């Protein structure tokens, strides 16, 4: 007697699900989960990425000094991250040996860390000391929106968040209003909603009515408050505009933060970022940035990063400070009549520069270097080129020494033969 079609269908579905469960069980237990750093190769890399929801992979080279210094930090962080409610596994792979995988994931320098979330890679750009690395990575497995019920919960949340990401706290705000944007920008910021708080908290965070969304940049000691309207367009603009500090120092690390930005960059180039006059100027830039949130304000010192400033034809002979507007690609704009800043009344000069830019009194120029992404990638490429040059030089030196040794031995053999006799 043949079983009914419906029964056959149920049996097949149950059998398929059981096979999938068995495969997942086998896959996830193919690797040890004891908190050690996994050593991967081409044969098990893909299965490791599939087996774990979160896995941080160190693409390293055995000869790389930076890799050797990073390895013990990962060894310390691995058991802590493995013990989280949502564990993060740490693994490593010799990208210098397994070049196919290195090429697939665009590894052109060492070490490169990539966090795979459900199999999707995101480049890790955070700190590399074990304690800071753990704190940074906890962000990726935390709830999209943390619910805070008391003053102490708020304090603990801010302390645990650290200083690597901006923090958004919605006071008296319904979680559903912010949840979509919190999910969208989870990799770039902490989000929370405070349900219970005292007047002391309102004073500490400098807001006087609810609902209010407070944006905090702990590392830059900056704070902004949004009172609405809490519609997605306006709320989204506030979140985007506060992902970066008002005035951003431009360096190799902060360039990564600009990768997904669409706003133009008002770039101020000074001789030395640490100079007292420059520090005073940067405070003025913050005031201008606060009134022009559709633009990004950044600064860079000629002494700190000459290679970067050179792309805008700035050198030691250029009159500084100088302001330009960079479109993050191959072009930048100088404002006619505002090519550089004098020492007196710089606040008014900054205002005139912004007005001139908005009114179109500009001269368009081409940068003499790569675009934002091109420059970012070139920094990795430059390191690799220097490594190759160094290795080639060492190899030539070894070959030269070997050849000289052979020549010496040959000369010695010619000078004295076994049949020669002394008088």
C-alpha positions in Angstrom: 0.0 0.0 0.0 1.5 3.3 -1.0 1.5 6.1 1.6 -0.6 9.2 0.9 1.2 12.1 -1.0 0.8 14.4 2.0 2.5 12.0 4.3 5.4 11.6 1.8 5.8 15.4 1.6 5.9 15.7 5.4 8.5 12.8 5.6 10.7 14.5 2.9 10.6 17.9 4.7 11.5 16.3 8.0 14.3 14.3 6.4 15.7 17.5 4.7 15.5 19.5 7.9 17.3 16.8 9.8 20.1 16.6 7.2 20.5 20.4 7.4 20.6 20.3 11.2 23.2 17.5 11.1 25.3 19.4 8.5 25.2 22.5 10.6 26.1 20.6 13.7 29.0 18.9 12.0 30.2 22.2 10.4 30.1 24.2 13.7 31.9 21.4 15.6 34.6 20.9 12.9 36.6 23.5 14.7 37.5 23.8 18.4 35.5 26.3 20.4 37.9 26.5 23.4 38.7 30.2 23.0 42.0 29.6 21.0 42.9 31.3 17.7 42.0 29.0 14.9 44.7 28.4 12.2 42.9 28.2 8.8 44.0 27.3 5.3 42.4 27.1 1.9 40.8 23.7 2.6 38.8 24.9 5.6 38.5 28.6 5.3 35.0 28.7 3.7 33.6 26.1 6.1 34.9 28.2 9.1 33.3 31.3 7.7 30.0 29.4 7.3 30.2 27.7 10.7 30.3 30.8 12.9 28.0 33.7 13.0 30.8 36.1 13.9 34.5 35.3 13.1 37.4 37.8 13.1 40.1 36.7 10.6 43.7 37.9 10.8 45.3 37.8 7.3 49.0 37.7 8.2 52.4 37.0 6.8 55.0 35.1 8.9 57.8 37.6 8.1 55.7 40.7 9.0 56.8 42.5 12.2 53.4 44.1 12.8 51.8 40.6 12.5 54.1 39.2 15.1 53.2 42.0 17.5 49.5 41.6 16.9 49.4 37.8 17.4 49.7 37.8 21.3 47.0 40.5 21.5 44.6 38.2 19.6 45.6 35.3 21.8 44.5 37.3 24.8 41.3 38.6 23.2 40.2 35.2 21.8 38.9 33.5 25.0 37.1 36.7 26.2 35.3 37.1 22.8 34.5 33.4 22.7 32.8 33.7 26.1 30.3 36.4 25.0 26.5 35.6 24.8 27.0 35.9 21.1 30.6 34.5 20.7 33.1 36.0 18.3 35.7 33.5 17.1 39.2 34.7 16.2 41.1 32.9 13.4 44.2 33.5 11.3 45.4 32.6 7.9 48.8 32.9 6.2 47.8 35.2 3.4 51.3 35.3 2.0 51.1 31.5 1.4 47.4 31.2 0.4 47.4 33.9 -2.2 44.1 32.9 -3.8 42.2 33.8 -0.7 44.3 36.9 -0.2 43.4 38.1 -3.7 39.7 37.2 -3.2 39.5 39.4 -0.1 41.7 42.2 -1.5 44.5 41.7 1.0 47.4 43.9 -0.2 49.1 44.6 3.1 49.7 42.9 6.5 48.2 42.4 8.9 44.6 43.0 7.7 41.7 42.1 10.0 38.2 41.3 8.6 35.1 40.5 10.7 32.8 38.1 8.9 29.2 38.5 10.0 27.0 35.7 8.7 29.6 35.2 6.0 29.8 38.9 5.0 33.2 40.5 5.5 33.7 44.0 7.0 37.2 45.4 7.4 38.1 45.9 11.1 39.4 49.4 11.6 39.5 49.5 15.4 42.3 49.3 18.0 44.6 46.3 18.2 45.4 46.1 21.9 43.5 43.1 23.4 41.3 45.0 25.9 40.4 47.8 23.4 39.9 45.3 20.6 37.4 43.3 22.8 35.5 46.5 23.7 35.4 47.5 20.0 34.1 44.2 18.8 31.4 43.9 21.5 29.6 46.6 19.5 28.9 44.2 16.6 27.1 41.6 18.8 25.3 44.0 21.1 21.5 44.7 20.7 20.6 47.2 18.0 19.0 49.4 20.6 19.8 49.0 24.3 16.9 49.7 26.7 18.0 51.7 29.8 15.7 51.7 32.8 17.6 53.9 35.3 20.4 56.5 35.8 22.8 53.7 36.8 22.0 51.8 33.6 22.7 54.9 31.5 26.0 55.4 33.2 27.0 51.7 32.7 26.0 51.8 29.1 28.1 54.9 28.3 31.1 53.5 30.2 30.9 50.2 28.5 30.5 51.8 25.0 33.9 53.4 25.3 35.2 56.1 23.1 35.6 54.4 19.7 32.0 55.0 18.5 29.5 57.9 18.8 26.7 57.2 21.2 23.0 58.0 20.7 20.7 58.1 23.7 17.0 58.6 23.1 15.4 60.1 26.3 11.6 59.6 26.4 11.8 58.3 22.9 9.9 55.2 21.7 12.3 52.4 20.6 10.3 51.8 17.4 11.1 55.3 16.2 14.9 54.7 16.2 15.2 50.9 15.7 15.3 51.0 11.8 18.1 53.6 11.8 19.9 51.9 14.6 20.0 48.7 12.6 21.2 50.6 9.5 24.1 52.3 11.4 24.9 49.6 13.9 28.4 49.2 12.7 29.1 52.9 13.2 27.5 53.9 16.5 25.9 52.8 19.8 22.1 53.3 20.1 20.0 53.3 23.3 16.6 54.4 24.6 16.4 55.6 28.2 13.0 54.8 29.8 13.7 55.9 33.3 16.0 58.8 34.3 16.1 61.7 36.8 16.4 65.4 36.5 20.1 65.0 37.4 20.6 63.1 34.1 18.8 65.9 32.2 21.2 68.4 33.7 24.2 66.2 33.0 23.3 65.7 29.3 22.1 69.3 28.9 18.5 68.7 27.6 15.4 70.4 29.1 12.5 68.5 27.5 11.5 65.1 26.1 11.6 63.4 23.7 15.2 64.2 23.0 17.9 62.4 21.2 21.4 63.1 22.5 24.5 62.4 20.3 27.8 62.1 22.1 31.4 61.9 20.8 33.3 60.9 23.9 36.8 61.0 22.3 36.2 64.5 21.0 34.2 65.8 24.0 31.3 66.8 21.8 27.5 66.6 22.2 24.5 67.5 20.1 20.7 67.4 21.0 17.8 66.7 18.6 14.3 67.6 19.7 12.6 66.6 16.5 10.6 66.3 14.3 11.1 62.6 14.8 10.4 61.7 11.2 12.8 59.4 9.4 14.2 62.0 7.0 15.0 64.5 9.8 16.1 61.9 12.3 18.3 60.2 9.7 20.0 63.5 8.8 20.8 64.1 12.5 22.3 60.7 12.9 24.4 60.9 9.8 25.6 64.4 10.6 26.7 63.3 14.1 28.5 60.1 13.1 31.6 62.3 12.7 32.9 65.0 15.1 32.4 68.7 14.1 36.1 69.0 13.1 37.8 65.8 12.0 41.6 65.4 12.0 42.5 63.8 8.7 44.9 60.9 9.0 45.2 57.4 7.7 42.7 56.0 10.2 40.0 58.8 9.9 40.1 58.5 6.1 38.4 55.2 6.5 35.5 57.0 8.2 34.9 59.0 5.1 34.6 56.0 2.8 30.8 56.0 2.7 30.2 59.7 3.1 28.5 61.8 0.4 29.2 65.3 1.8 32.0 67.4 0.5 34.9 68.1 2.8 36.0 71.6 3.9 39.7 70.9 4.4 41.9 73.3 6.3 45.6 72.7 5.8 47.9 74.1 8.5 51.7 73.9 9.0 51.6 71.9 12.2 48.4 70.5 13.9 50.0 70.8 17.4 50.8 74.5 17.1 48.9 76.7 19.5 47.6 78.9 16.6 46.3 75.8 14.8 44.5 74.6 17.9 42.8 78.0 18.2 41.8 77.8 14.5 40.3 74.3 15.0 37.9 75.6 17.6 36.7 78.2 15.1 36.2 75.4 12.6 33.9 73.6 15.1 31.7 76.7 15.2 31.5 76.8 11.4 30.8 73.1 11.2 27.9 73.4 13.7 26.2 75.9 11.4 27.0 74.0 8.2 26.1 70.4 8.9 25.7 69.5 5.2 29.5 69.8 5.0 32.3 67.9 6.7 35.0 70.0 8.3 38.5 68.5 8.5 42.0 69.6 9.1 45.5 68.2 8.4 49.0 69.4 9.1 51.8 69.7 6.5 54.3 68.3 9.1 51.9 65.5 10.1 51.1 64.3 6.6 53.1 65.9 3.8 52.2 63.2 1.2 48.5 63.9 1.6 48.8 67.7 1.5 51.0 67.5 -1.6 48.0 66.1 -3.5 46.5 69.6 -3.1 49.7 71.4 -4.3 50.5 72.4 -0.8 54.2 72.4 0.1 56.6 74.3 2.4 56.4 77.4 0.2 52.6 77.6 0.4 51.1 80.3 2.6 49.2 78.5 5.4 46.6 78.1 6.8 44.8 77.3 3.5 41.2 76.2 3.0 39.7 74.2 0.2 36.6 72.1 -0.5 37.3 68.5 -1.6 34.7 66.4 -3.4 36.5 63.2 -2.1 37.4 62.3 -5.6 39.7 63.9 -8.2 38.7 67.5 -7.8 38.8 70.2 -5.2 37.7 73.9 -5.1 39.5 77.0 -4.0 37.4 80.1 -3.2 38.5 83.1 -5.2 39.8 85.8 -2.8 40.1 83.3 0.1 43.1 81.2 -0.9 44.6 81.4 2.6 43.9 82.7 6.1 45.5 85.6 7.8 46.2 85.5 11.5 43.7 88.3 12.3 39.9 87.7 12.5 40.0 84.1 11.2 36.4 83.5 12.2 35.2 86.1 9.7 37.5 84.7 7.0 36.1 81.2 7.5 32.6 82.6 7.2 33.5 84.4 3.9 35.1 81.2 2.6 31.9 79.2 3.2 29.7 82.0 1.6 32.0 82.2 -1.4 31.8 78.4 -1.9 28.0 78.4 -1.6 27.7 81.3 -4.1 30.0 79.6 -6.6 32.9 82.0 -6.5 35.3 79.0 -6.9 38.0 77.7 -9.1 38.0 74.0 -9.8 41.3 72.1 -9.7 42.4 68.5 -10.1 44.3 66.9 -7.3 47.8 65.6 -8.1 47.2 62.3 -6.3 44.6 59.6 -6.0 40.9 60.0 -4.9 39.8 59.3 -1.4 39.5 55.5 -2.0 42.6 55.5 -4.2 44.7 57.3 -1.6 43.4 55.0 1.1 44.3 51.9 -0.9 47.6 53.4 -2.0 48.7 53.7 1.6 48.5 49.9 1.9 50.1 49.5 -1.5 53.0 51.8 -0.6 53.8 49.7 2.4 53.8 46.6 0.3 56.0 48.2 -2.4 58.6 49.1 0.3 58.5 45.6 1.7 59.1 44.1 -1.8 61.9 46.6 -2.5 63.5 45.8 0.8 63.3 42.0 0.2 64.7 42.4 -3.3 67.6 44.5 -2.0 68.4 41.9 0.7 68.3 39.2 -2.0 70.6 41.1 -4.3 73.0 41.7 -1.3 73.0 37.9 -0.5 73.7 37.0 -4.2 76.4 39.7 -4.4 78.1 38.4 -1.2 77.8 34.8 -2.5 79.4 35.8 -5.9 82.2 37.7 -4.2 82.9 34.6 -2.1 83.0 32.4 -5.2 85.3 34.9 -6.9 87.6 34.9 -3.9 87.7 31.1 -3.8 88.4 31.0 -7.6 91.2 33.4 -7.2 92.7 31.5 -4.4 92.5 28.2 -6.4 94.3 29.9 -9.3 97.0 31.3 -7.1 97.9 28.0 -5.6 97.6 24.6 -7.3 98.4 21.3 -5.6 101.3 20.7 -8.0 103.0 24.0 -7.1 106.1 23.6 -5.0 108.0 26.0 -2.8 111.7 26.6 -3.4 
